[in-house]
Amino acid sequence: MSAVGSDPSAEAPLPPRLPLDGLRVVDVGNFLAGPYAASILGEFGAEVLKVEHPLAGDPMRRFGTPTTRPDATLKWLSEARNRKSVTLDLRHPEGLALFLRLLGKSDVLVENFRPGTMEEWGLTWARIHEANPRLVMLRVTGYGQTGPYRRRHGFAHIAQAFGGLNYLCGFPGESPVLPGTVPLGDYIASLFGAIGILVALRHRDATGRGQLIDVGIYEAVFRVLEEIAGVYGAQGKVREREGAGSFVAVPHGHFRTQDDKWIAIACTTDKMFERLSVAMGQPHLASSSLYGDQRKRLAARDTVNQLVIEWVGSLPRDEVLARCLEEEVPVGKVNSIADIFADEQFQARGNLAAMPVDGVGDVVVPGVVPTLSATPGRITGLGPALGDATDAVMRDLLGLAAGEVARLRAQRII
């Protein structure tokens, strides 16, 4: 792995071991919610075995922008990083038996099927726990394993709408929008899932007992919606769509520059607005008789915003940024992905990583987060070819003879 624009030969040597070395994670889910938690663990040393159906594999292989590899979109290559692919038909009795043997040699199981699906295959928690009492199991679904909606299909878009996020996105009086057109709910739920796994492993190490982790995507989304529950519970007030602004601060939003680019400004305190007024060359705006007090600014929201709109619109983006940064005003570019590729901060932090992929070439993906000082995570490879580790796992981990592996493959069990 090398950062885009960096010299790979100048990178610091990798540590011999990572914190999760020796941890084996079995990922049997599809797409992103849940499996992304396994990706995070894999970046910090866990061995992640991606169990897929022998004929088709994870549908995410065909979801997103195609590459020259028929079994790998760019989405698959990025999000299925640091994995080994093992093909196994869990609907076949022999496949199920092999899967339970694999769980007996693993630490974590990740799945995201609708509640009841694994039980229909005979994979109840009781049976899994019997096969390996130390196993930790993460289950991520749209609505969780309990409640009246548990059997409903769950996707990030639906969960974000149900969890309250999409209602807040858009401009006043207009249709709610999908924030960023990316599956935020899947990522957020997986982050909570990764935390749950680490907490459960800590408990297992103390007691010897594994446990279930149950995450509903909608509730993970709801958990990060700031104070809206408290405000409604105390005042009955519904927060509405506010566009790029904020009901607690002004000016706070996106502003178009003279050269038709955008910047973000966030003045959440009186001191910040005073600095912005100086940057604008209009320090009198922060006087007590005008808008120096937050309450006065909020009461004159449209007027204050219009003053900033006119000032920003009179200058090119770089000039606005320079003046704001000189006065320590919270400001930043509203970046497109092209801006991100060109930005020195992304390059300096290794936020863009280039990885070689056989048959495709170099593929750029987001780097590892968070940054650890002594044991930084790493990307060892992008989304694997279907079944690339099946033989090794069957032979070396489960102890099957070559002839038995060949028979299982001929019968499409693996």
One Martini backbone bead per residue (centre of mass of N, CA, C, O) as a GRO file, in nm:
protein
  414
    1MET     BB    1   0.095   0.036   0.024
    2SER     BB    2   0.030   0.366  -0.115
    3ALA     BB    3   0.039   0.688  -0.136
    4VAL     BB    4  -0.074   0.930  -0.312
    5GLY     BB    5   0.224   1.088  -0.417
    6SER     BB    6   0.421   0.891  -0.297
    7ASP     BB    7   0.710   0.728  -0.158
    8PRO     BB    8   0.737   0.403  -0.081
    9SER     BB    9   1.046   0.404   0.017
   10ALA     BB   10   0.966   0.623   0.261
   11GLU     BB   11   0.835   0.434   0.433
   12ALA     BB   12   0.766   0.297   0.712
   13PRO     BB   13   0.812   0.031   0.879
   14LEU     BB   14   0.652  -0.243   0.953
   15PRO     BB   15   0.518  -0.404   1.188
   16PRO     BB   16   0.526  -0.735   1.283
   17ARG     BB   17   0.264  -0.658   1.454
   18LEU     BB   18  -0.076  -0.664   1.526
   19PRO     BB   19  -0.331  -0.643   1.752
   20LEU     BB   20  -0.512  -0.877   1.568
   21ASP     BB   21  -0.334  -1.095   1.568
   22GLY     BB   22  -0.496  -1.422   1.560
   23LEU     BB   23  -0.761  -1.325   1.449
   24ARG     BB   24  -1.070  -1.481   1.348
   25VAL     BB   25  -1.284  -1.394   1.070
   26VAL     BB   26  -1.623  -1.454   0.974
   27ASP     BB   27  -1.768  -1.363   0.659
   28VAL     BB   28  -2.130  -1.405   0.557
   29GLY     BB   29  -2.204  -1.159   0.416
   30ASN     BB   30  -2.353  -0.883   0.244
   31PHE     BB   31  -2.208  -0.629   0.136
   32LEU     BB   32  -2.177  -0.389   0.416
   33ALA     BB   33  -2.346  -0.448   0.657
   34GLY     BB   34  -2.087  -0.563   0.874
   35PRO     BB   35  -1.843  -0.628   0.683
   36TYR     BB   36  -1.702  -0.358   0.755
   37ALA     BB   37  -1.609  -0.452   1.032
   38ALA     BB   38  -1.411  -0.663   0.920
   39SER     BB   39  -1.232  -0.462   0.773
   40ILE     BB   40  -1.126  -0.317   1.021
   41LEU     BB   41  -0.996  -0.565   1.154
   42GLY     BB   42  -0.808  -0.629   0.912
   43GLU     BB   43  -0.633  -0.362   0.934
   44PHE     BB   44  -0.540  -0.487   1.245
   45GLY     BB   45  -0.477  -0.826   1.169
   46ALA     BB   46  -0.708  -0.981   1.093
   47GLU     BB   47  -0.848  -1.273   0.981
   48VAL     BB   48  -1.045  -1.277   0.679
   49LEU     BB   49  -1.323  -1.486   0.600
   50LYS     BB   50  -1.495  -1.513   0.299
   51VAL     BB   51  -1.814  -1.640   0.274
   52GLU     BB   52  -1.930  -1.799  -0.029
   53HIS     BB   53  -2.093  -1.871  -0.291
   54PRO     BB   54  -1.981  -2.070  -0.551
   55LEU     BB   55  -2.137  -1.922  -0.801
   56ALA     BB   56  -2.149  -1.589  -0.706
   57GLY     BB   57  -2.136  -1.460  -0.444
   58ASP     BB   58  -2.114  -1.153  -0.365
   59PRO     BB   59  -2.308  -0.900  -0.498
   60MET     BB   60  -2.085  -0.671  -0.474
   61ARG     BB   61  -1.914  -0.762  -0.720
   62ARG     BB   62  -2.166  -0.619  -0.914
   63PHE     BB   63  -2.146  -0.344  -0.751
   64GLY     BB   64  -2.091  -0.083  -0.950
   65THR     BB   65  -1.791  -0.024  -1.091
   66PRO     BB   66  -1.644  -0.164  -1.334
   67THR     BB   67  -1.401  -0.394  -1.440
   68THR     BB   68  -1.180  -0.627  -1.587
   69ARG     BB   69  -1.318  -0.783  -1.360
   70PRO     BB   70  -1.607  -0.971  -1.332
   71ASP     BB   71  -1.571  -1.005  -0.990
   72ALA     BB   72  -1.495  -0.671  -0.982
   73THR     BB   73  -1.555  -0.394  -0.842
   74LEU     BB   74  -1.462  -0.107  -0.694
   75LYS     BB   75  -1.626  -0.159  -0.441
   76TRP     BB   76  -1.516  -0.437  -0.378
   77LEU     BB   77  -1.213  -0.371  -0.364
   78SER     BB   78  -1.244  -0.173  -0.126
   79GLU     BB   79  -1.450  -0.329   0.091
   80ALA     BB   80  -1.289  -0.628   0.051
   81ARG     BB   81  -1.055  -0.598   0.213
   82ASN     BB   82  -0.854  -0.813   0.374
   83ARG     BB   83  -0.919  -1.100   0.221
   84LYS     BB   84  -1.055  -1.435   0.209
   85SER     BB   85  -1.189  -1.664  -0.015
   86VAL     BB   86  -1.474  -1.884   0.064
   87THR     BB   87  -1.639  -2.154  -0.064
   88LEU     BB   88  -1.990  -2.214   0.050
   89ASP     BB   89  -2.273  -2.423   0.103
   90LEU     BB   90  -2.513  -2.371   0.354
   91ARG     BB   91  -2.759  -2.556   0.230
   92HIS     BB   92  -2.566  -2.785   0.270
   93PRO     BB   93  -2.485  -3.020   0.492
   94GLU     BB   94  -2.177  -3.020   0.438
   95GLY     BB   95  -2.141  -2.715   0.443
   96LEU     BB   96  -2.243  -2.676   0.731
   97ALA     BB   97  -2.032  -2.855   0.871
   98LEU     BB   98  -1.786  -2.692   0.776
   99PHE     BB   99  -1.870  -2.425   0.902
  100LEU     BB  100  -1.867  -2.522   1.198
  101ARG     BB  101  -1.568  -2.594   1.194
  102LEU     BB  102  -1.471  -2.309   1.134
  103LEU     BB  103  -1.593  -2.178   1.389
  104GLY     BB  104  -1.416  -2.355   1.587
  105LYS     BB  105  -1.152  -2.173   1.457
  106SER     BB  106  -1.286  -1.906   1.565
  107ASP     BB  107  -1.392  -1.569   1.691
  108VAL     BB  108  -1.570  -1.445   1.446
  109LEU     BB  109  -1.908  -1.354   1.342
  110VAL     BB  110  -2.051  -1.228   1.032
  111GLU     BB  111  -2.394  -1.106   0.978
  112ASN     BB  112  -2.691  -0.988   0.738
  113PHE     BB  113  -2.942  -1.137   0.756
  114ARG     BB  114  -3.242  -1.201   0.791
  115PRO     BB  115  -3.427  -1.284   1.031
  116GLY     BB  116  -3.410  -1.652   1.022
  117THR     BB  117  -3.219  -1.756   0.799
  118MET     BB  118  -3.007  -1.919   0.960
  119GLU     BB  119  -3.215  -2.093   1.105
  120GLU     BB  120  -3.316  -2.235   0.843
  121TRP     BB  121  -3.015  -2.372   0.816
  122GLY     BB  122  -2.936  -2.440   1.137
  123LEU     BB  123  -2.808  -2.150   1.255
  124THR     BB  124  -2.812  -2.127   1.556
  125TRP     BB  125  -2.691  -2.002   1.839
  126ALA     BB  126  -2.676  -2.266   1.993
  127ARG     BB  127  -2.508  -2.418   1.778
  128ILE     BB  128  -2.274  -2.220   1.761
  129HIS     BB  129  -2.203  -2.219   2.065
  130GLU     BB  130  -2.140  -2.521   2.074
  131ALA     BB  131  -1.906  -2.515   1.864
  132ASN     BB  132  -1.828  -2.211   2.007
  133PRO     BB  133  -1.822  -2.055   2.312
  134ARG     BB  134  -1.608  -1.810   2.212
  135LEU     BB  135  -1.791  -1.686   2.015
  136VAL     BB  136  -1.845  -1.397   1.820
  137MET     BB  137  -2.161  -1.234   1.715
  138LEU     BB  138  -2.256  -1.046   1.433
  139ARG     BB  139  -2.572  -0.863   1.384
  140VAL     BB  140  -2.693  -0.707   1.082
  141THR     BB  141  -2.986  -0.504   1.046
  142GLY     BB  142  -3.237  -0.294   0.987
  143TYR     BB  143  -3.416  -0.379   1.287
  144GLY     BB  144  -3.320  -0.623   1.407
  145GLN     BB  145  -3.407  -0.918   1.607
  146THR     BB  146  -3.641  -0.735   1.709
  147GLY     BB  147  -3.960  -0.674   1.668
  148PRO     BB  148  -4.210  -0.601   1.429
  149TYR     BB  149  -3.967  -0.536   1.188
  150ARG     BB  150  -3.748  -0.767   1.165
  151ARG     BB  151  -3.843  -0.891   0.861
  152ARG     BB  152  -3.755  -0.660   0.715
  153HIS     BB  153  -3.614  -0.498   0.484
  154GLY     BB  154  -3.263  -0.373   0.486
  155PHE     BB  155  -3.150  -0.048   0.406
  156ALA     BB  156  -2.988   0.237   0.426
  157HIS     BB  157  -3.204   0.425   0.313
  158ILE     BB  158  -3.435   0.322   0.494
  159ALA     BB  159  -3.293   0.357   0.770
  160GLN     BB  160  -3.245   0.665   0.742
  161ALA     BB  161  -3.542   0.734   0.727
  162PHE     BB  162  -3.643   0.587   0.989
  163GLY     BB  163  -3.408   0.722   1.184
  164GLY     BB  164  -3.418   1.057   1.077
  165LEU     BB  165  -3.209   1.172   0.868
  166ASN     BB  166  -3.356   1.245   0.595
  167TYR     BB  167  -3.548   1.464   0.714
  168LEU     BB  168  -3.293   1.674   0.753
  169CYS     BB  169  -3.246   1.664   0.438
  170GLY     BB  170  -3.232   1.976   0.301
  171PHE     BB  171  -3.471   2.214   0.222
  172PRO     BB  172  -3.697   2.418   0.304
  173GLY     BB  173  -3.998   2.269   0.183
  174GLU     BB  174  -3.852   2.024   0.074
  175SER     BB  175  -3.732   1.743  -0.022
  176PRO     BB  176  -3.599   1.486   0.093
  177VAL     BB  177  -3.265   1.365   0.111
  178LEU     BB  178  -2.982   1.187   0.022
  179PRO     BB  179  -2.697   1.167   0.194
  180GLY     BB  180  -2.450   1.159  -0.051
  181THR     BB  181  -2.535   0.885  -0.192
  182VAL     BB  182  -2.462   0.707   0.062
  183PRO     BB  183  -2.429   0.428   0.296
  184LEU     BB  184  -2.421   0.535   0.602
  185GLY     BB  185  -2.569   0.318   0.770
  186ASP     BB  186  -2.370   0.088   0.716
  187TYR     BB  187  -2.123   0.223   0.844
  188ILE     BB  188  -2.235   0.290   1.123
  189ALA     BB  189  -2.319   0.003   1.205
  190SER     BB  190  -2.031  -0.117   1.174
  191LEU     BB  191  -1.894   0.052   1.387
  192PHE     BB  192  -2.064  -0.056   1.619
  193GLY     BB  193  -1.987  -0.349   1.562
  194ALA     BB  194  -1.684  -0.324   1.619
  195ILE     BB  195  -1.717  -0.238   1.909
  196GLY     BB  196  -1.873  -0.487   2.001
  197ILE     BB  197  -1.653  -0.692   1.942
  198LEU     BB  198  -1.433  -0.577   2.132
  199VAL     BB  199  -1.601  -0.600   2.388
  200ALA     BB  200  -1.662  -0.908   2.367
  201LEU     BB  201  -1.364  -0.996   2.371
  202ARG     BB  202  -1.303  -0.890   2.648
  203HIS     BB  203  -1.509  -1.073   2.789
  204ARG     BB  204  -1.399  -1.344   2.687
  205ASP     BB  205  -1.113  -1.316   2.816
  206ALA     BB  206  -1.245  -1.318   3.112
  207THR     BB  207  -1.468  -1.584   3.068
  208GLY     BB  208  -1.487  -1.766   2.784
  209ARG     BB  209  -1.739  -1.606   2.654
  210GLY     BB  210  -1.955  -1.559   2.423
  211GLN     BB  211  -2.158  -1.338   2.198
  212LEU     BB  212  -2.414  -1.128   2.104
  213ILE     BB  213  -2.460  -0.887   1.833
  214ASP     BB  214  -2.714  -0.626   1.796
  215VAL     BB  215  -2.778  -0.443   1.487
  216GLY     BB  216  -2.955  -0.165   1.383
  217ILE     BB  217  -2.940   0.061   1.145
  218TYR     BB  218  -3.147   0.271   1.246
  219GLU     BB  219  -3.019   0.298   1.541
  220ALA     BB  220  -2.744   0.401   1.452
  221VAL     BB  221  -2.852   0.656   1.324
  222PHE     BB  222  -3.010   0.771   1.568
  223ARG     BB  223  -2.758   0.797   1.765
  224VAL     BB  224  -2.632   1.057   1.572
  225LEU     BB  225  -2.883   1.289   1.624
  226GLU     BB  226  -2.817   1.427   1.870
  227GLU     BB  227  -3.091   1.633   2.024
  228ILE     BB  228  -3.378   1.555   1.911
  229ALA     BB  229  -3.498   1.386   2.143
  230GLY     BB  230  -3.475   1.591   2.376
  231VAL     BB  231  -3.639   1.820   2.247
  232TYR     BB  232  -3.903   1.667   2.201
  233GLY     BB  233  -3.943   1.563   2.492
  234ALA     BB  234  -3.943   1.865   2.619
  235GLN     BB  235  -4.100   2.048   2.359
  236GLY     BB  236  -4.216   1.920   2.083
  237LYS     BB  237  -3.982   1.962   1.874
  238VAL     BB  238  -3.926   1.975   1.524
  239ARG     BB  239  -3.678   1.913   1.319
  240GLU     BB  240  -3.582   2.067   1.029
  241ARG     BB  241  -3.493   2.166   0.736
  242GLU     BB  242  -3.166   2.365   0.660
  243GLY     BB  243  -2.966   2.271   0.475
  244ALA     BB  244  -2.648   2.429   0.533
  245GLY     BB  245  -2.744   2.504   0.802
  246SER     BB  246  -2.814   2.639   1.145
  247PHE     BB  247  -3.010   2.690   1.432
  248VAL     BB  248  -2.742   2.774   1.630
  249ALA     BB  249  -2.603   2.926   1.374
  250VAL     BB  250  -2.445   3.242   1.249
  251PRO     BB  251  -2.268   3.169   1.010
  252HIS     BB  252  -2.374   2.840   0.853
  253GLY     BB  253  -2.223   2.723   0.551
  254HIS     BB  254  -2.260   2.765   0.202
  255PHE     BB  255  -2.043   2.940  -0.038
  256ARG     BB  256  -2.016   3.130  -0.324
  257THR     BB  257  -1.779   3.209  -0.544
  258GLN     BB  258  -1.660   3.388  -0.805
  259ASP     BB  259  -1.540   3.097  -0.936
  260ASP     BB  260  -1.765   2.875  -0.879
  261LYS     BB  261  -1.726   2.798  -0.579
  262TRP     BB  262  -1.692   2.634  -0.253
  263ILE     BB  263  -1.762   2.712   0.092
  264ALA     BB  264  -1.708   2.665   0.442
  265ILE     BB  265  -1.883   2.813   0.724
  266ALA     BB  266  -1.825   2.831   1.099
  267CYS     BB  267  -2.011   3.030   1.339
  268THR     BB  268  -2.055   2.940   1.687
  269THR     BB  269  -1.931   3.217   1.784
  270ASP     BB  270  -1.854   3.538   1.855
  271LYS     BB  271  -1.552   3.520   1.793
  272MET     BB  272  -1.577   3.406   1.508
  273PHE     BB  273  -1.736   3.647   1.393
  274GLU     BB  274  -1.524   3.858   1.446
  275ARG     BB  275  -1.314   3.737   1.256
  276LEU     BB  276  -1.486   3.750   1.001
  277SER     BB  277  -1.522   4.058   0.997
  278VAL     BB  278  -1.225   4.116   0.953
  279ALA     BB  279  -1.191   3.953   0.690
  280MET     BB  280  -1.420   4.141   0.548
  281GLY     BB  281  -1.367   4.447   0.646
  282GLN     BB  282  -1.620   4.446   0.892
  283PRO     BB  283  -1.596   4.487   1.221
  284HIS     BB  284  -1.877   4.626   1.295
  285LEU     BB  285  -2.059   4.362   1.285
  286ALA     BB  286  -1.943   4.282   1.594
  287SER     BB  287  -2.111   4.462   1.737
  288SER     BB  288  -2.351   4.518   1.980
  289SER     BB  289  -2.547   4.678   1.773
  290LEU     BB  290  -2.549   4.427   1.593
  291TYR     BB  291  -2.382   4.091   1.558
  292GLY     BB  292  -2.212   4.003   1.826
  293ASP     BB  293  -2.464   3.841   1.903
  294GLN     BB  294  -2.612   3.545   1.860
  295ARG     BB  295  -2.911   3.632   1.893
  296LYS     BB  296  -2.899   3.854   1.675
  297ARG     BB  297  -2.815   3.673   1.441
  298LEU     BB  298  -3.056   3.484   1.446
  299ALA     BB  299  -3.272   3.712   1.403
  300ALA     BB  300  -3.070   3.799   1.133
  301ARG     BB  301  -3.002   3.569   0.934
  302ASP     BB  302  -3.050   3.677   0.642
  303THR     BB  303  -2.866   3.923   0.662
  304VAL     BB  304  -2.601   3.786   0.738
  305ASN     BB  305  -2.588   3.591   0.501
  306GLN     BB  306  -2.586   3.811   0.279
  307LEU     BB  307  -2.318   3.939   0.355
  308VAL     BB  308  -2.152   3.679   0.300
  309ILE     BB  309  -2.237   3.625   0.013
  310GLU     BB  310  -2.123   3.890  -0.107
  311TRP     BB  311  -1.830   3.857  -0.021
  312VAL     BB  312  -1.765   3.579  -0.139
  313GLY     BB  313  -1.874   3.658  -0.436
  314SER     BB  314  -1.617   3.878  -0.477
  315LEU     BB  315  -1.429   3.617  -0.453
  316PRO     BB  316  -1.204   3.395  -0.472
  317ARG     BB  317  -1.144   3.116  -0.303
  318ASP     BB  318  -0.845   3.161  -0.217
  319GLU     BB  319  -0.899   3.439  -0.089
  320VAL     BB  320  -1.101   3.357   0.125
  321LEU     BB  321  -0.925   3.153   0.265
  322ALA     BB  322  -0.687   3.336   0.338
  323ARG     BB  323  -0.847   3.538   0.515
  324CYS     BB  324  -0.966   3.334   0.716
  325LEU     BB  325  -0.702   3.196   0.809
  326GLU     BB  326  -0.564   3.453   0.918
  327GLU     BB  327  -0.824   3.480   1.136
  328GLU     BB  328  -0.930   3.197   1.231
  329VAL     BB  329  -1.152   3.083   1.048
  330PRO     BB  330  -1.387   2.850   0.997
  331VAL     BB  331  -1.267   2.680   0.701
  332GLY     BB  332  -1.363   2.526   0.377
  333LYS     BB  333  -1.374   2.323   0.134
  334VAL     BB  334  -1.593   2.199  -0.118
  335ASN     BB  335  -1.523   1.887  -0.206
  336SER     BB  336  -1.425   1.709  -0.451
  337ILE     BB  337  -1.259   1.440  -0.566
  338ALA     BB  338  -1.056   1.612  -0.720
  339ASP     BB  339  -0.970   1.784  -0.479
  340ILE     BB  340  -0.871   1.551  -0.302
  341PHE     BB  341  -0.640   1.448  -0.489
  342ALA     BB  342  -0.494   1.751  -0.472
  343ASP     BB  343  -0.462   1.743  -0.165
  344GLU     BB  344  -0.217   1.771   0.082
  345GLN     BB  345  -0.362   1.644   0.326
  346PHE     BB  346  -0.436   1.370   0.206
  347GLN     BB  347  -0.143   1.296   0.139
  348ALA     BB  348  -0.007   1.327   0.422
  349ARG     BB  349  -0.223   1.108   0.560
  350GLY     BB  350  -0.298   0.866   0.364
  351ASN     BB  351  -0.610   0.874   0.239
  352LEU     BB  352  -0.466   0.762  -0.026
  353ALA     BB  353  -0.460   0.436  -0.171
  354ALA     BB  354  -0.242   0.234  -0.364
  355MET     BB  355  -0.338  -0.073  -0.535
  356PRO     BB  356  -0.260  -0.368  -0.666
  357VAL     BB  357  -0.439  -0.544  -0.939
  358ASP     BB  358  -0.504  -0.812  -1.092
  359GLY     BB  359  -0.614  -0.713  -1.413
  360VAL     BB  360  -0.626  -0.379  -1.343
  361GLY     BB  361  -0.435  -0.238  -1.138
  362ASP     BB  362  -0.436   0.050  -0.996
  363VAL     BB  363  -0.609   0.124  -0.684
  364VAL     BB  364  -0.802   0.368  -0.529
  365VAL     BB  365  -0.829   0.413  -0.172
  366PRO     BB  366  -0.908   0.441   0.130
  367GLY     BB  367  -0.762   0.467   0.408
  368VAL     BB  368  -0.668   0.426   0.730
  369VAL     BB  369  -0.895   0.417   1.017
  370PRO     BB  370  -0.706   0.490   1.245
  371THR     BB  371  -0.418   0.639   1.383
  372LEU     BB  372  -0.138   0.463   1.494
  373SER     BB  373   0.172   0.493   1.638
  374ALA     BB  374   0.267   0.174   1.676
  375THR     BB  375   0.001   0.021   1.510
  376PRO     BB  376  -0.059   0.055   1.214
  377GLY     BB  377  -0.255   0.006   0.974
  378ARG     BB  378  -0.345  -0.209   0.685
  379ILE     BB  379  -0.320  -0.288   0.336
  380THR     BB  380  -0.293  -0.610   0.170
  381GLY     BB  381  -0.573  -0.610   0.003
  382LEU     BB  382  -0.811  -0.649  -0.217
  383GLY     BB  383  -1.061  -0.784  -0.348
  384PRO     BB  384  -1.115  -1.104  -0.393
  385ALA     BB  385  -1.123  -1.378  -0.546
  386LEU     BB  386  -1.319  -1.630  -0.601
  387GLY     BB  387  -1.189  -1.874  -0.392
  388ASP     BB  388  -0.874  -1.822  -0.325
  389ALA     BB  389  -0.888  -1.996  -0.020
  390THR     BB  390  -1.026  -2.273  -0.018
  391ASP     BB  391  -0.804  -2.487  -0.025
  392ALA     BB  392  -0.641  -2.392   0.222
  393VAL     BB  393  -0.870  -2.419   0.431
  394MET     BB  394  -0.948  -2.716   0.383
  395ARG     BB  395  -0.659  -2.829   0.425
  396ASP     BB  396  -0.514  -2.661   0.669
  397LEU     BB  397  -0.763  -2.610   0.872
  398LEU     BB  398  -0.962  -2.882   0.820
  399GLY     BB  399  -0.802  -3.145   0.692
  400LEU     BB  400  -0.838  -3.203   0.395
  401ALA     BB  401  -0.820  -3.386   0.131
  402ALA     BB  402  -0.776  -3.353  -0.199
  403GLY     BB  403  -1.010  -3.543  -0.285
  404GLU     BB  404  -1.229  -3.406  -0.114
  405VAL     BB  405  -1.210  -3.129  -0.243
  406ALA     BB  406  -1.282  -3.224  -0.529
  407ARG     BB  407  -1.562  -3.333  -0.463
  408LEU     BB  408  -1.689  -3.070  -0.351
  409ARG     BB  409  -1.651  -2.916  -0.615
  410ALA     BB  410  -1.813  -3.101  -0.806
  411GLN     BB  411  -2.078  -3.053  -0.606
  412ARG     BB  412  -2.087  -2.744  -0.518
  413ILE     BB  413  -2.001  -2.691  -0.206
  414ILE     BB  414  -1.724  -2.517  -0.307
   0.00000   0.00000   0.00000
